[in-house]
Amino acid sequence: MVQGYQALAKNSQSIQAKVGEAAKSSNRKPEEIQIVAVTKSVDIETTRQVFQLGYQHLAENRVSQLLEKQAALQDCASVKWHFIGHLQRRKVKLVINKIDYFHALDRLSLAEEIQKRAEREIRCFVQVNVSNEASKQGLAIDEVINFIKELKAFSKIKVVGLMTMAPKNASDETLHQFFTTLKRLQMRIEALKMPYAPCTELSMGMSQDYPIAIQEGATFVRIGTAFFIN
Ligand SMILES: *Cc1c(COP(=O)(O)O)cnc(C)c1O
């Protein structure tokens, strides 16, 4: 996909510029927004180049690929690894102690398995299906608060925030609506001041829609394709 370091560096600059613009247009500071580079579609060497460009937050969505990259990039010790994909219960034990953030908590059976396998507190995002598409993972908006209340029983789970994926090809107006809906829900949960669920973060925005997500309050944007296009 990528033609080398030059193309990657150029794409990186353009992403930085767009993040800056989006932040400015909504009176936010660019430092409030953490770019998570989604390296799921590229090889180990390209992943290393992303790190060398200064991105320390890297995301994968497959267990085997995450483990392989971690093994190959041990010298990049400051990487924060994010797991952003659907995680099968039986694979929890393979990854849960090797990641810094888990973005796809969406069911109690998964929480139970994390509780059983985690050796420390795991920072989790609860995944929300804001657009209510049948094909998407995540809880419906009106299930989220009860779900998070139930997580109180799981001492190893810290709910740092909410995560969503917007539908592809939605209009800008619809995207603003989805992202602002998640922002409002996040603020309601934060206001409940549950010690295990500070819920201060919003993981939303991908290559297609991250400027809009930033305008609506994203604190983590998950960007893949935009880094790797030519
Ligand atoms: C692949 C993926 C991304 C990145 O998508 P791009 O469109 O390539 O930026 C973000 N979040 C999740 C959950 C993904 O699976």
The ligand as an SDF file (V2000), in Angstrom:
LIG
                    3D

 15 15  0  0  0  0  0  0  0  0999 V2000
   -9.9260   -0.3830   10.7240 C   0  0  0  0  0  0  0  0  0  0  0  0
  -10.4770    0.3560   11.8780 C   0  0  0  0  0  0  0  0  0  0  0  0
  -10.2150    1.7210   12.0420 C   0  0  0  0  0  0  0  0  0  0  0  0
   -9.4270    2.5520   11.0410 C   0  0  0  0  0  0  0  0  0  0  0  0
  -10.1660    2.6980    9.8730 O   0  0  0  0  0  0  0  0  0  0  0  0
   -9.6530    3.6140    8.6480 P   0  0  0  0  0  0  0  0  0  0  0  0
  -10.8720    3.8800    7.8710 O   0  0  0  0  0  0  0  0  0  0  0  0
   -8.6640    2.7740    7.9200 O   0  0  0  0  0  0  0  0  0  0  0  0
   -9.0330    4.8260    9.2170 O   0  0  0  0  0  0  0  0  0  0  0  0
  -10.7140    2.3490   13.1680 C   0  0  0  0  0  0  0  0  0  0  0  0
  -11.4460    1.6790   14.0870 N   0  0  0  0  0  0  0  0  0  0  0  0
  -11.7230    0.3720   13.9580 C   0  0  0  0  0  0  0  0  0  0  0  0
  -12.5350   -0.2950   14.9960 C   0  0  0  0  0  0  0  0  0  0  0  0
  -11.2580   -0.3260   12.8540 C   0  0  0  0  0  0  0  0  0  0  0  0
  -11.5560   -1.6300   12.7280 O   0  0  0  0  0  0  0  0  0  0  0  0
  1  2  1  0
  2  3  1  0
  2 14  2  0
  3  4  1  0
  3 10  2  0
  4  5  1  0
  5  6  1  0
  6  7  2  0
  6  8  1  0
  6  9  1  0
 10 11  1  0
 11 12  2  0
 12 13  1  0
 12 14  1  0
 14 15  1  0
M  END
$$$$
